[in-house]
């Protein structure tokens, strides 16, 4: 049977333009297997499609005014972030209240999208890996494209295995209805083996360049950063340390503070793309594809009277006052107009937005809000401080609190300090800590540095420890075993809260699947 599935798989292939900045979308239709995978352009188009598909989109694309990217919902499980529109977006409420188990059918559409979109990307990557070697083309280019395909296969499998646990495992493309479309679940450890293998290949093959100077294509350092993350998630600390140091020792570096106000590193990250700090990002462009609703997430609903370029504003990912106590009062990141803000004056009209609940300044795109109505700020998946913090934690966990480990954590902490303490001073203090206490300081710094990039739940999932942030005292955090702990909304974590349910639709399609424990 000529493959109808393969024709669907090919829909959405993209072409690259002569512009070094952007992968332009150019959907194809009516393509058959007989005419595809014949030229180098076909190979390039296949891999290009993966840049804007599947798991990366779950983090980076703000498709709705009422709910953030799918990956943001994980943080709702902590009870420290809320969606002001959760009366409609019930998945946020069920996550915050830890009641997903009794509402499986109501969140099934989201689970189905995660599953389908990620497996679509995996299927396209598998097709590229099968057929690109058959195309007559430059060997080095073919190897590079296959390494990129392996990166995206790994990235999508990593997202799936964190979300669902054991999952069906495909390494060849589904091309026709005669293929075995529906498989049993494969243990997560087996999936992780492929993820590691794919990323190691990408590290070995891809260019040792910064993402921004490599035509915004996946690099050795993007793959190494992801592999370090994969190792950390599994508790393979020696491997995580060694791999993170590939990035630490690269040309990437932290953005310095110009001052502690509008020219801080955090404001540079908010405004600018292609900083040396950025290891991997999703590009947005006003002409090809913009970031949609991202700029509106920085405010509460009352901002609709302050701006005229967007018709809806909702606090879809709003930190609670308790969460903001994760910061010491002297931390630069908690000062107004760094990560968060409470007041904004429209410079064009003088109209003022003000709220007692923190908005997210990090998401505010003033060009879009005031002039264009088009969100063009890139979304950062990985930044250099994460390489430092993975290396710091992993070195300590695999040995001791060395000066190297302490120095890595100190660099991140010193940038956020408003009292002039140096990296050397922080290093000396941190090196005196026990391994357990040092590791907790690494966890705390991750909470403070990455709260707006949807990494919090992954850290809780891997450590099985929940950060209990003081409701009354700034900067005070304790860690308690996750199961049995109360989240920020007072709900008690259960074993079944560690994974999401498989969608009702997928269970109906694939009779070999069983539902995750605890879900109806």
Secondary structure, DSSP 8 states (H G I E B T S, - for coil): ---HHHHHHHTT-----S-SS--------S--TTTSS-SHHHHHHHHHHHTTSTHHHHHH-B--SSS--GGGHHHHTTTSEE-TTTTT-HHHHHHHTT-GGG-GGGGHHHHHHHHHHHHHHHHHHHHHHHHGGGS-S-HHHHHHHHHHHHHHHHHHHHHHHHHHSSB---SS---STTS------B-HHHHHHHHHHHHHHHHHHS-SS-GGGTTT---HHHHHHHHHHHHHHHT-HHHHHHHHHHHHTSS------SSSSTTSHHHHHHH-SS-TTEEEEE--BTTTB--BTGGGGGS-GGGGGT-SS-S----TTEE-HHHHTTS-TTBGGGSBTTTEEEEEE-TTT--EEEEEEEEEGGG--HHIIIIIS-----EEEEEHHHHHHHHHHHHHHTS---HHHHHHHHHHHHHTBSS---HHHHHHHHHTS-HHHHHHHHHHHHHHHSTTTT-HHHHHHHH-EEEEE-SSSTT-EEEEESTT-B-TTS-B--GGGGS----HHHHHH-TT----TT--
